Amino acid sequence: MNPKISIIVPIYNVEKYLKQCIDSILAQTFKDFELILVNDGSPDNCGEICEKYAKNDNRVIVIHKKNNGVSSARNSGIEIAKGEYVGFVDPDDTVEKNMYERLIDTAITFNAEIVVSPITIINHKNNTNNVTPIWKNVNCIINNKEIVEEIIPSLIQNKTYSLVSSVNKLYKTSIFNDFNIIFDENKNHSEDARFNFTLLPLIKNLVFIEQPLYNYNIYPRDSLTQTFREDLYRDVLDNKIFMLNLCEKYNLENYIPEVKRHYTNVTLNYLQEIVKSTIPVNRKYEIISEVLNEKEFYEDIEEYKAPSIFINILKKICLKKNEKLLFKTIYYKIRIKKYSRKPS
């Protein structure tokens, strides 16, 4: 007999946190599930940890595969999932013990295709907890009309309502086949957002519940292990085009300026991250120059209304396409901010 739920965990290089993740899933009050652990070529001991759990609990299934990213790992889990519903958990997070009981009860009660719970964001760097917002209507059916006419426009305006992530949800398995939708393995940025933005306009309904049941952990990282992605702007531009196409597809053209404004903000933040990064200075100039000479960015920043004096200065420098001046301006701003924080 097939399980009611398939829970899929993509795993890579997280042996420090993996046990607490798996333990939180196996401790669920709802027991009728299979746990699919996808070891995505992890170089640490994650594979061995997974196998130990599989030996002790027949609900645990382990897939070992060559490293190809989180989207590929999730898709591998979807391919073998036998549950009527599918849930995703990231390997360094945990779930409340009643998460899947609440989600499945709600799904059955409302015959919902997707059930959404708020996320508790636990920041271990500054010891703070925050709960993500949800839609105004909870514990009731949100039909396709409301999704397309109200929720998607709100998402385009960056009011996420706990919908961008894939981990705080229960999906009816049939929708993956009905709409031939999987995670895009060619994208390594904003995979969850793309997946959900593609899926939401197609489903019949969804339901929000008010109780936060998923714990998203933010851990301090050793500065030596942090990597700067030199090609990130390609993904930013790709995501922007995706969102613009979404606006056109669902007759939401009036939100196009909002999309452009958002991705201009993202790009300006990226330019500042370039300066902060540890890559060689000459390479920083090259990447900044590539962004400044991008036609799409130039057109957007021409129309951009800067929210502060400093950002307005950056805007003017960007329009002049002066990468060295932009670098120096951001660099000195960072220095001033750093030293102003030091106690006298």
C-alpha positions as CSV (number, residue, x, y, z in Angstrom):
1,M,0.0,0.0,0.0
2,N,1.4,3.4,-1.0
3,P,2.1,6.0,1.6
4,K,-0.1,9.1,1.9
5,I,2.9,11.5,1.7
6,S,6.4,11.5,0.1
7,I,8.8,13.8,1.9
8,I,11.9,14.6,-0.2
9,V,15.2,15.9,1.2
10,P,18.0,17.0,-1.2
11,I,21.3,16.6,0.6
12,Y,24.7,18.0,0.0
13,N,27.5,18.8,2.4
14,V,25.4,19.2,5.5
15,E,26.5,16.4,7.9
16,K,26.6,18.9,10.8
17,Y,22.8,19.5,10.6
18,L,21.4,16.5,8.8
19,K,20.6,14.3,11.8
20,Q,18.4,17.0,13.4
21,C,16.6,17.4,10.1
22,I,15.9,13.7,9.7
23,D,15.0,13.2,13.3
24,S,12.4,16.0,13.1
25,I,10.7,14.3,10.2
26,L,10.7,10.8,11.6
27,A,9.2,12.2,14.8
28,Q,6.1,13.4,13.0
29,T,2.7,12.7,14.7
30,F,1.5,11.6,11.2
31,K,3.2,8.3,10.4
32,D,2.0,7.4,6.9
33,F,4.8,8.8,4.8
34,E,8.0,7.7,3.0
35,L,11.1,9.8,3.5
36,I,13.2,10.0,0.3
37,L,16.8,11.2,1.1
38,V,18.6,12.2,-2.0
39,N,22.4,12.3,-1.5
40,D,23.5,14.6,-4.3
41,G,27.1,13.5,-4.4
42,S,27.9,14.9,-1.0
43,P,31.7,14.8,-0.2
44,D,31.2,14.4,3.5
45,N,29.5,11.7,5.6
46,C,25.9,12.5,4.5
47,G,25.6,9.3,2.5
48,E,26.6,7.1,5.4
49,I,24.2,9.0,7.7
50,C,21.4,8.4,5.3
51,E,22.1,4.7,5.0
52,K,22.0,4.3,8.8
53,Y,18.6,5.8,9.0
54,A,17.4,3.5,6.1
55,K,18.5,0.4,8.0
56,N,16.6,1.4,11.1
57,D,13.3,2.7,9.5
58,N,11.7,1.1,6.5
59,R,10.0,4.4,5.6
60,V,13.4,5.8,4.6
61,I,14.6,5.5,1.0
62,V,18.0,6.6,-0.1
63,I,19.1,7.8,-3.5
64,H,22.8,8.3,-4.2
65,K,23.5,10.4,-7.3
66,K,26.2,12.5,-8.9
67,N,26.2,16.1,-7.8
68,N,23.9,18.1,-10.0
69,G,22.3,20.6,-7.7
70,V,19.2,20.9,-5.6
71,S,16.7,20.9,-8.5
72,S,18.1,17.7,-9.9
73,A,18.0,16.1,-6.4
74,R,14.4,17.1,-5.9
75,N,13.4,15.9,-9.3
76,S,15.0,12.5,-8.6
77,G,12.8,12.2,-5.5
78,I,9.7,13.2,-7.4
79,E,10.4,10.5,-10.0
80,I,10.1,7.7,-7.4
81,A,7.6,9.3,-5.0
82,K,4.6,7.0,-4.3
83,G,2.7,9.3,-2.0
84,E,-0.6,11.0,-2.9
85,Y,1.1,14.3,-1.7
86,V,4.7,15.5,-1.8
87,G,6.5,17.7,0.6
88,F,10.1,19.1,0.5
89,V,12.5,19.8,3.4
90,D,15.9,21.3,3.1
91,P,18.6,19.3,4.9
92,D,19.7,22.0,7.4
93,D,16.2,22.8,8.5
94,T,13.7,21.2,10.8
95,V,9.9,20.8,10.9
96,E,7.5,20.9,13.8
97,K,6.3,17.4,14.9
98,N,2.7,18.1,13.8
99,M,3.6,19.7,10.5
100,Y,2.4,16.9,8.1
101,E,-0.6,16.0,10.2
102,R,-1.9,19.6,10.0
103,L,-1.0,19.8,6.3
104,I,-2.6,16.5,5.2
105,D,-5.7,17.1,7.4
106,T,-6.2,20.5,5.7
107,A,-5.5,19.0,2.2
108,I,-8.1,16.3,2.7
109,T,-10.7,18.6,4.3
110,F,-10.6,21.1,1.5
111,N,-9.5,18.7,-1.3
112,A,-6.7,21.2,-1.8
113,E,-3.9,20.9,-4.4
114,I,-1.5,22.9,-2.3
115,V,-1.5,23.7,1.4
116,V,0.8,26.4,2.7
117,S,2.2,27.1,6.2
118,P,4.1,30.1,7.4
119,I,7.9,29.7,7.9
120,T,9.7,30.5,11.1
121,I,13.1,32.0,10.1
122,I,15.6,31.2,12.9
123,N,18.7,33.4,12.5
124,H,21.5,31.8,14.6
125,K,23.8,34.6,13.7
126,N,21.9,37.2,15.7
127,N,19.5,35.0,17.7
128,T,16.3,36.3,16.2
129,N,13.1,34.5,15.0
130,N,10.7,35.9,12.4
131,V,7.6,34.4,10.9
132,T,6.8,34.9,7.2
133,P,3.4,36.5,6.4
134,I,0.6,34.6,4.8
135,W,-2.4,35.6,2.7
136,K,-5.3,37.4,4.3
137,N,-7.7,34.4,4.1
138,V,-6.7,31.3,6.0
139,N,-8.4,27.9,6.5
140,C,-10.5,28.3,3.4
141,I,-10.3,27.6,-0.3
142,I,-8.4,30.1,-2.5
143,N,-9.6,29.4,-6.0
144,N,-7.7,29.9,-9.3
145,K,-9.4,33.2,-10.0
146,E,-8.2,34.7,-6.7
147,I,-4.7,33.2,-7.2
148,V,-4.3,34.8,-10.7
149,E,-6.1,38.1,-10.0
150,E,-4.9,38.8,-6.4
151,I,-2.1,36.6,-5.2
152,I,0.2,36.6,-8.2
153,P,0.1,40.4,-8.6
154,S,1.0,40.6,-4.9
155,L,3.9,38.2,-5.5
156,I,5.1,40.3,-8.4
157,Q,5.2,43.2,-5.9
158,N,7.5,41.1,-3.7
159,K,4.8,40.4,-1.1
160,T,5.7,36.7,-0.8
161,Y,3.0,35.4,1.5
162,S,5.1,32.3,2.2
163,L,4.6,31.2,-1.4
164,V,8.0,31.6,-2.9
165,S,9.6,28.7,-1.1
166,S,8.8,25.0,-1.7
167,V,9.6,23.6,1.7
168,N,6.6,24.9,3.7
169,K,4.0,23.2,1.6
170,L,2.2,20.0,0.7
171,Y,1.7,19.5,-3.0
172,K,-0.8,17.0,-4.6
173,T,1.5,14.7,-6.5
174,S,-0.8,14.5,-9.5
175,I,-0.2,18.2,-10.4
176,F,3.4,17.4,-11.3
177,N,2.2,15.0,-14.0
178,D,-0.9,17.0,-15.0
179,F,1.1,20.1,-15.8
180,N,4.4,18.4,-16.6
181,I,6.2,20.6,-14.2
182,I,9.5,19.9,-12.4
183,F,12.3,22.0,-11.0
184,D,14.4,23.6,-13.7
185,E,17.8,21.9,-13.5
186,N,19.4,24.5,-15.7
187,K,18.8,27.3,-13.1
188,N,20.8,27.6,-9.9
189,H,19.3,30.7,-8.6
190,S,15.6,31.3,-7.4
191,E,14.7,27.7,-8.3
192,D,11.8,27.6,-5.8
193,A,10.4,31.0,-6.9
194,R,10.4,29.9,-10.6
195,F,8.8,26.6,-9.8
196,N,6.0,28.1,-7.7
197,F,5.4,31.0,-10.1
198,T,5.0,28.5,-12.9
199,L,2.7,26.3,-10.9
200,L,0.4,28.7,-9.1
201,P,-1.6,30.0,-12.1
202,L,-2.3,26.4,-13.2
203,I,-3.7,24.9,-10.1
204,K,-7.4,24.8,-9.1
205,N,-6.9,25.9,-5.5
206,L,-4.8,26.2,-2.4
207,V,-5.3,26.7,1.3
208,F,-3.3,28.7,3.8
209,I,-3.0,27.7,7.5
210,E,-2.0,30.2,10.1
211,Q,0.4,28.0,12.2
212,P,4.1,28.2,11.4
213,L,5.3,24.7,11.1
214,Y,8.6,24.9,9.1
215,N,11.8,26.1,10.7
216,Y,14.2,27.7,8.3
217,N,17.7,27.9,9.8
218,I,20.3,30.6,9.0
219,Y,23.7,29.6,10.4
220,P,26.9,31.6,10.7
221,R,29.3,30.8,8.0
222,D,33.1,30.8,8.1
223,S,34.2,33.7,5.8
224,L,36.6,31.3,4.1
225,T,33.8,29.0,3.0
226,Q,31.7,31.8,1.5
227,T,31.9,32.0,-2.3
228,F,31.1,35.0,-4.5
229,R,29.3,34.1,-7.7
230,E,30.9,36.1,-10.5
231,D,28.1,35.1,-13.0
232,L,25.2,36.0,-10.7
233,Y,24.0,38.9,-12.8
234,R,23.2,36.5,-15.6
235,D,20.7,34.8,-13.2
236,V,19.3,38.2,-12.1
237,L,18.7,39.2,-15.7
238,D,17.2,35.7,-16.5
239,N,14.8,36.0,-13.5
240,K,13.8,39.5,-14.6
241,I,12.9,38.2,-18.1
242,F,11.0,35.3,-16.5
243,M,8.9,37.7,-14.4
244,L,8.2,40.1,-17.3
245,N,7.0,37.2,-19.4
246,L,4.7,36.2,-16.5
247,C,3.3,39.7,-16.4
248,E,2.5,39.6,-20.1
249,K,1.1,36.1,-20.0
250,Y,-1.5,36.9,-17.3
251,N,-2.3,40.5,-18.5
252,L,-0.4,42.1,-15.7
253,E,1.5,44.6,-17.7
254,N,0.8,47.4,-15.2
255,Y,3.2,45.6,-12.9
256,I,6.1,45.7,-15.3
257,P,7.6,48.9,-13.8
258,E,7.5,47.3,-10.4
259,V,9.4,44.2,-11.7
260,K,12.0,46.5,-13.4
261,R,12.4,48.5,-10.2
262,H,12.9,45.4,-8.1
263,Y,15.6,43.9,-10.3
264,T,17.3,47.3,-10.5
265,N,17.5,47.2,-6.7
266,V,18.8,43.6,-6.9
267,T,21.5,44.7,-9.4
268,L,22.6,47.6,-7.3
269,N,23.0,45.4,-4.3
270,Y,25.0,42.9,-6.5
271,L,27.3,45.7,-7.5
272,Q,28.0,46.5,-3.9
273,E,28.6,42.8,-3.2
274,I,31.2,42.7,-6.0
275,V,33.1,45.4,-4.2
276,K,32.8,43.6,-0.8
277,S,34.0,40.3,-2.3
278,T,37.5,38.8,-2.1
279,I,38.1,38.4,-5.8
280,P,41.0,40.4,-7.4
281,V,40.4,44.1,-7.9
282,N,40.9,43.9,-11.7
283,R,38.2,41.2,-11.9
284,K,35.9,43.4,-9.9
285,Y,36.3,46.1,-12.5
286,E,35.6,43.6,-15.2
287,I,32.4,42.4,-13.7
288,I,31.2,45.9,-12.8
289,S,31.9,47.0,-16.4
290,E,29.9,44.0,-17.8
291,V,26.9,45.0,-15.8
292,L,27.1,48.7,-16.6
293,N,27.4,48.0,-20.3
294,E,24.3,45.7,-20.2
295,K,21.6,47.4,-22.3
296,E,18.8,46.1,-20.1
297,F,20.3,47.5,-17.0
298,Y,21.1,50.9,-18.6
299,E,17.5,51.3,-19.7
300,D,16.1,50.3,-16.4
301,I,18.3,52.6,-14.3
302,E,17.5,55.5,-16.5
303,E,13.9,55.2,-15.3
304,Y,14.8,54.2,-11.7
305,K,13.8,56.5,-8.8
306,A,16.6,56.3,-6.3
307,P,15.3,55.9,-2.7
308,S,18.3,57.7,-1.1
309,I,21.1,60.2,-1.8
310,F,23.8,57.5,-1.9
311,I,21.8,55.3,-4.3
312,N,21.1,58.3,-6.5
313,I,24.9,58.9,-6.7
314,L,25.4,55.3,-7.7
315,K,22.7,55.7,-10.4
316,K,24.4,58.7,-11.9
317,I,27.8,56.9,-12.0
318,C,26.1,53.8,-13.6
319,L,24.7,56.0,-16.3
320,K,28.2,57.3,-17.0
321,K,29.4,53.6,-17.1
322,N,32.4,54.5,-15.0
323,E,33.3,51.2,-13.3
324,K,36.3,52.6,-11.4
325,L,34.4,55.5,-9.9
326,L,31.6,53.2,-9.0
327,F,34.0,50.9,-7.3
328,K,35.7,53.7,-5.3
329,T,32.3,55.2,-4.2
330,I,31.0,51.9,-2.9
331,Y,34.4,51.0,-1.3
332,Y,34.6,54.3,0.7
333,K,31.0,54.0,1.7
334,I,31.8,50.5,3.1
335,R,34.9,51.8,4.9
336,I,33.0,54.7,6.5
337,K,30.2,52.4,7.6
338,K,32.8,50.0,9.1
339,Y,34.7,52.5,11.1
340,S,31.7,54.4,12.3
341,R,30.6,51.3,14.1
342,K,33.9,51.0,16.0
343,P,33.6,52.1,19.7
344,S,35.6,55.2,20.5
